[in-house]
Amino acid sequence: MFTEKRKHSRLNIEIQAKLIFPDGQHFTGSTEDISFGGVFFTCPELAETTYRKNCLLQLILASGSDSDLILDIESKIVRATESGVGILFQSIEYTDYRHFEKIMVFNSPDPERLKEELEENPGLMVNTPTE
């Protein structure tokens, strides 16, 4: 019998994204099955050698103006396939998190359930500003 390990509902939202590795290597692709805990990043060019590597995921949100809004999420690759990689979110800055949360709630078929889930299992670490 299959046991679901996921603590967060996944939403099928396609967002343009960039994956950046510490050595400067980067790949562009898009999101699939995103949650507060992670995402599947579609990019067939990624090699399986990226498995278990730390990276920065940039979600590129079209703002309708000349510049896009970019959300930075510190992440780690936890699964690799022929079509892309499964990414575990680790941390995000507070302002980026607020934008991310709004996107998730807006696109959820059941926003109240998603908010309840988030209270029980916060997912990624949010770096709050120091004053």
Helices and strands as residue ranges (DSSP letters): E 16-20, E 26-32, E 38-42, G 48-50, E 54-61, E 69-80, E 84-93, H 94-107, H 111-120, E 125-127
